[in-house]
Amino acid sequence: MADENRKKALELAITQIEKQFGKGSIMRLGEDAKLDLDFIPTGSMEL
């Protein structure tokens, strides 16, 4: 019962954070998610 309440609270918190900051703002360890990011390759490792 306590684990179920904890999972519900965690899912609710994640949902609220994703609403406020956007999808992908929180990633779970081990989650296989690909992000479609725009970038410009510079060839410089220091940038």
MMTF fields as JSON, N, C-alpha, C and O atoms, coordinates in Angstrom:
{
  "mmtfVersion": "1.0.0",
  "mmtfProducer": "UNKNOWN",
  "numBonds": 187,
  "numAtoms": 188,
  "numGroups": 47,
  "numChains": 1,
  "numModels": 1,
  "chainsPerModel": [1],
  "groupsPerChain": [47],
  "chainIdList": ["A"],
  "bondAtomList": [4, 2, 8, 6, 12, 10, 16, 14, 20, 18, 24, 22, 28, 26, 32, 30, 36, 34, 40, 38, 44, 42, 48, 46, 52, 50, 56, 54, 60, 58, 64, 62, 68, 66, 72, 70, 76, 74, 80, 78, 84, 82, 88, 86, 92, 90, 96, 94, 100, 98, 104, 102, 108, 106, 112, 110, 116, 114, 120, 118, 124, 122, 128, 126, 132, 130, 136, 134, 140, 138, 144, 142, 148, 146, 152, 150, 156, 154, 160, 158, 164, 162, 168, 166, 172, 170, 176, 174, 180, 178, 184, 182],
  "bondOrderList": [1, 1, 1, 1, 1, 1, 1, 1, 1, 1, 1, 1, 1, 1, 1, 1, 1, 1, 1, 1, 1, 1, 1, 1, 1, 1, 1, 1, 1, 1, 1, 1, 1, 1, 1, 1, 1, 1, 1, 1, 1, 1, 1, 1, 1, 1],
  "groupList": [{"groupName": "MET", "atomNameList": ["N", "CA", "C", "O"], "elementList": ["N", "C", "C", "O"], "formalChargeList": [0, 0, 0, 0], "bondAtomList": [1, 0, 2, 1, 3, 2], "bondOrderList": [1, 1, 2], "singleLetterCode": "M", "chemCompType": "L-PEPTIDE LINKING"}, {"groupName": "ALA", "atomNameList": ["N", "CA", "C", "O"], "elementList": ["N", "C", "C", "O"], "formalChargeList": [0, 0, 0, 0], "bondAtomList": [1, 0, 2, 1, 3, 2], "bondOrderList": [1, 1, 2], "singleLetterCode": "A", "chemCompType": "L-PEPTIDE LINKING"}, {"groupName": "ASP", "atomNameList": ["N", "CA", "C", "O"], "elementList": ["N", "C", "C", "O"], "formalChargeList": [0, 0, 0, 0], "bondAtomList": [1, 0, 2, 1, 3, 2], "bondOrderList": [1, 1, 2], "singleLetterCode": "D", "chemCompType": "L-PEPTIDE LINKING"}, {"groupName": "GLU", "atomNameList": ["N", "CA", "C", "O"], "elementList": ["N", "C", "C", "O"], "formalChargeList": [0, 0, 0, 0], "bondAtomList": [1, 0, 2, 1, 3, 2], "bondOrderList": [1, 1, 2], "singleLetterCode": "E", "chemCompType": "L-PEPTIDE LINKING"}, {"groupName": "ASN", "atomNameList": ["N", "CA", "C", "O"], "elementList": ["N", "C", "C", "O"], "formalChargeList": [0, 0, 0, 0], "bondAtomList": [1, 0, 2, 1, 3, 2], "bondOrderList": [1, 1, 2], "singleLetterCode": "N", "chemCompType": "L-PEPTIDE LINKING"}, {"groupName": "ARG", "atomNameList": ["N", "CA", "C", "O"], "elementList": ["N", "C", "C", "O"], "formalChargeList": [0, 0, 0, 0], "bondAtomList": [1, 0, 2, 1, 3, 2], "bondOrderList": [1, 1, 2], "singleLetterCode": "R", "chemCompType": "L-PEPTIDE LINKING"}, {"groupName": "LYS", "atomNameList": ["N", "CA", "C", "O"], "elementList": ["N", "C", "C", "O"], "formalChargeList": [0, 0, 0, 0], "bondAtomList": [1, 0, 2, 1, 3, 2], "bondOrderList": [1, 1, 2], "singleLetterCode": "K", "chemCompType": "L-PEPTIDE LINKING"}, {"groupName": "LEU", "atomNameList": ["N", "CA", "C", "O"], "elementList": ["N", "C", "C", "O"], "formalChargeList": [0, 0, 0, 0], "bondAtomList": [1, 0, 2, 1, 3, 2], "bondOrderList": [1, 1, 2], "singleLetterCode": "L", "chemCompType": "L-PEPTIDE LINKING"}, {"groupName": "ILE", "atomNameList": ["N", "CA", "C", "O"], "elementList": ["N", "C", "C", "O"], "formalChargeList": [0, 0, 0, 0], "bondAtomList": [1, 0, 2, 1, 3, 2], "bondOrderList": [1, 1, 2], "singleLetterCode": "I", "chemCompType": "L-PEPTIDE LINKING"}, {"groupName": "THR", "atomNameList": ["N", "CA", "C", "O"], "elementList": ["N", "C", "C", "O"], "formalChargeList": [0, 0, 0, 0], "bondAtomList": [1, 0, 2, 1, 3, 2], "bondOrderList": [1, 1, 2], "singleLetterCode": "T", "chemCompType": "L-PEPTIDE LINKING"}, {"groupName": "GLN", "atomNameList": ["N", "CA", "C", "O"], "elementList": ["N", "C", "C", "O"], "formalChargeList": [0, 0, 0, 0], "bondAtomList": [1, 0, 2, 1, 3, 2], "bondOrderList": [1, 1, 2], "singleLetterCode": "Q", "chemCompType": "L-PEPTIDE LINKING"}, {"groupName": "PHE", "atomNameList": ["N", "CA", "C", "O"], "elementList": ["N", "C", "C", "O"], "formalChargeList": [0, 0, 0, 0], "bondAtomList": [1, 0, 2, 1, 3, 2], "bondOrderList": [1, 1, 2], "singleLetterCode": "F", "chemCompType": "L-PEPTIDE LINKING"}, {"groupName": "GLY", "atomNameList": ["N", "CA", "C", "O"], "elementList": ["N", "C", "C", "O"], "formalChargeList": [0, 0, 0, 0], "bondAtomList": [1, 0, 2, 1, 3, 2], "bondOrderList": [1, 1, 2], "singleLetterCode": "G", "chemCompType": "PEPTIDE LINKING"}, {"groupName": "SER", "atomNameList": ["N", "CA", "C", "O"], "elementList": ["N", "C", "C", "O"], "formalChargeList": [0, 0, 0, 0], "bondAtomList": [1, 0, 2, 1, 3, 2], "bondOrderList": [1, 1, 2], "singleLetterCode": "S", "chemCompType": "L-PEPTIDE LINKING"}, {"groupName": "PRO", "atomNameList": ["N", "CA", "C", "O"], "elementList": ["N", "C", "C", "O"], "formalChargeList": [0, 0, 0, 0], "bondAtomList": [1, 0, 2, 1, 3, 2], "bondOrderList": [1, 1, 2], "singleLetterCode": "P", "chemCompType": "L-PEPTIDE LINKING"}],
  "groupTypeList": [0, 1, 2, 3, 4, 5, 6, 6, 1, 7, 3, 7, 1, 8, 9, 10, 8, 3, 6, 10, 11, 12, 6, 12, 13, 8, 0, 5, 7, 12, 3, 2, 1, 6, 7, 2, 7, 2, 11, 8, 14, 9, 12, 13, 0, 3, 7],
  "groupIdList": [1, 2, 3, 4, 5, 6, 7, 8, 9, 10, 11, 12, 13, 14, 15, 16, 17, 18, 19, 20, 21, 22, 23, 24, 25, 26, 27, 28, 29, 30, 31, 32, 33, 34, 35, 36, 37, 38, 39, 40, 41, 42, 43, 44, 45, 46, 47],
  "secStructList": [7, 2, 2, 2, 2, 2, 2, 2, 2, 2, 2, 2, 2, 2, 2, 2, 2, 2, 2, 2, 2, 7, 6, 6, 1, 1, 7, 7, 6, 6, 7, 7, 7, 7, 7, 7, 7, 7, 7, 7, 7, 7, 1, 7, 6, 6, 7],
  "xCoordList": [0.827, 0.0, 0.87, 0.596, 1.904, 2.777, 3.532, 3.721, 3.962, 4.666, 3.753, 4.187, 2.492, 1.53, 1.308, 1.256, 1.177, 1.004, 2.243, 2.148, 3.4, 4.656, 4.78, 5.203, 4.408, 4.466, 3.496, 3.83, 2.296, 1.314, 1.812, 1.659, 2.411, 2.937, 4.073, 4.168, 4.926, 6.04, 5.536, 6.017, 4.574, 4.005, 3.328, 3.439, 2.632, 1.983, 3.018, 2.835, 4.102, 5.16, 5.809, 6.054, 6.088, 6.706, 5.77, 6.213, 4.49, 3.507, 3.455, 3.4, 3.472, 3.429, 4.69, 4.613, 5.845, 7.104, 7.121, 7.565, 6.642, 6.617, 5.63, 5.865, 4.538, 3.601, 4.255, 4.091, 5.0, 5.595, 6.829, 7.007, 7.683, 8.965, 9.079, 10.068, 8.085, 8.098, 8.536, 9.218, 8.119, 8.44, 9.946, 10.588, 10.496, 11.933, 12.708, 13.931, 12.025, 12.726, 13.213, 14.15, 12.586, 13.021, 13.194, 12.309, 14.344, 14.596, 14.861, 15.542, 14.324, 14.552, 15.806, 16.072, 16.566, 17.773, 17.413, 16.542, 18.074, 17.813, 16.712, 16.414, 16.103, 15.028, 15.631, 16.623, 15.04, 15.542, 14.741, 13.792, 15.14, 14.435, 15.403, 16.537, 14.938, 15.747, 15.188, 13.98, 16.082, 15.68, 16.042, 17.152, 15.12, 15.362, 15.843, 15.041, 17.157, 17.749, 18.353, 18.948, 18.196, 18.848, 20.219, 20.348, 21.232, 22.569, 23.378, 23.025, 24.471, 25.387, 26.744, 27.357, 27.231, 28.534, 29.642, 29.705, 30.505, 31.574, 32.926, 33.833, 33.075, 34.36, 35.28, 36.362, 34.871, 35.684, 35.135, 33.946, 35.99, 35.553, 35.388, 34.717, 35.981, 35.934, 34.675, 34.395, 33.905, 32.675, 31.643, 30.506],
  "yCoordList": [-1.194, 0.0, 1.257, 2.201, 1.274, 2.441, 2.622, 3.744, 1.499, 1.585, 2.123, 2.89, 1.721, 2.192, 3.697, 4.407, 4.182, 5.62, 6.394, 7.493, 5.811, 6.466, 6.576, 7.608, 5.507, 5.52, 6.545, 7.253, 6.625, 7.601, 9.024, 9.882, 9.273, 10.603, 10.965, 12.107, 10.005, 10.242, 10.543, 11.474, 9.763, 10.0, 11.367, 12.063, 11.75, 13.058, 14.181, 15.165, 14.03, 15.042, 15.156, 16.263, 14.026, 14.035, 14.676, 15.447, 14.366, 14.955, 16.465, 17.186, 16.949, 18.392, 19.076, 20.158, 18.46, 19.042, 19.071, 20.055, 18.007, 17.982, 18.992, 19.539, 19.254, 20.296, 21.665, 22.487, 21.905, 23.222, 23.45, 24.541, 22.433, 22.621, 21.913, 22.097, 21.106, 20.431, 18.986, 18.568, 18.238, 16.813, 16.636, 17.352, 15.702, 15.457, 16.22, 16.095, 17.016, 17.757, 16.827, 17.158, 15.671, 14.649, 13.352, 12.93, 12.729, 11.434, 10.425, 10.725, 9.244, 8.184, 7.41, 7.175, 7.02, 6.244, 4.926, 4.198, 4.623, 3.393, 3.519, 2.556, 4.692, 4.905, 5.055, 5.763, 4.4, 4.472, 5.531, 5.219, 6.779, 7.88, 8.626, 8.92, 8.918, 9.692, 11.1, 11.302, 12.063, 13.455, 13.969, 13.742, 14.653, 15.248, 16.677, 17.591, 16.857, 18.156, 18.759, 18.055, 20.058, 20.784, 21.232, 21.737, 21.046, 21.461, 21.795, 21.426, 22.502, 22.862, 22.251, 22.643, 21.294, 20.704, 21.724, 22.302, 21.935, 22.921, 22.278, 22.915, 21.018, 20.355, 20.658, 20.079, 21.552, 21.916, 21.237, 21.349, 20.536, 19.863, 20.849, 20.529, 22.032, 22.985, 23.826, 24.5, 23.809, 24.592, 23.821, 24.279],
  "zCoordList": [0.0, 0.0, 0.0, -0.742, 0.817, 0.879, -0.436, -0.905, -1.026, -2.308, -3.4, -4.259, -3.363, -4.359, -4.226, -5.23, -3.006, -2.772, -3.193, -3.739, -2.935, -3.309, -4.831, -5.352, -5.538, -7.005, -7.582, -8.532, -7.01, -7.476, -7.256, -8.125, -6.089, -5.784, -6.734, -7.184, -7.039, -7.957, -9.361, -10.007, -9.837, -11.167, -11.241, -12.251, -10.179, -10.137, -10.192, -10.908, -9.436, -9.429, -10.806, -11.285, -11.44, -12.773, -13.786, -14.638, -13.703, -14.614, -14.464, -15.46, -13.235, -12.995, -13.511, -14.094, -13.303, -13.785, -15.309, -15.899, -15.956, -17.417, -17.975, -19.052, -17.28, -17.714, -17.646, -18.547, -16.569, -16.355, -17.227, -17.769, -17.37, -18.043, -19.386, -20.095, -19.747, -21.04, -20.95, -20.014, -21.96, -22.004, -22.152, -22.921, -21.431, -21.483, -20.436, -20.367, -19.609, -18.566, -17.466, -16.74, -17.339, -16.384, -17.153, -17.897, -16.964, -17.589, -16.484, -15.503, -16.65, -15.672, -16.046, -17.225, -15.048, -15.267, -15.943, -15.466, -17.041, -17.769, -18.803, -19.51, -18.901, -19.866, -21.258, -21.438, -22.225, -23.599, -24.349, -25.069, -24.169, -24.817, -25.733, -25.357, -26.921, -27.856, -27.925, -28.048, -27.845, -27.948, -29.329, -29.81, -29.96, -31.263, -31.031, -30.838, -31.052, -30.762, -32.019, -32.835, -32.165, -33.244, -32.749, -31.635, -33.575, -33.179, -34.421, -35.541, -34.186, -35.261, -34.924, -33.931, -35.729, -35.445, -35.723, -36.808, -34.742, -34.897, -35.126, -35.66, -34.727, -34.857, -33.693, -33.594, -32.813, -31.664, -30.419, -30.122, -29.695, -28.473, -27.315, -26.334, -27.408, -26.304, -26.3, -25.309, -27.382, -27.396, -26.738, -26.627]
}
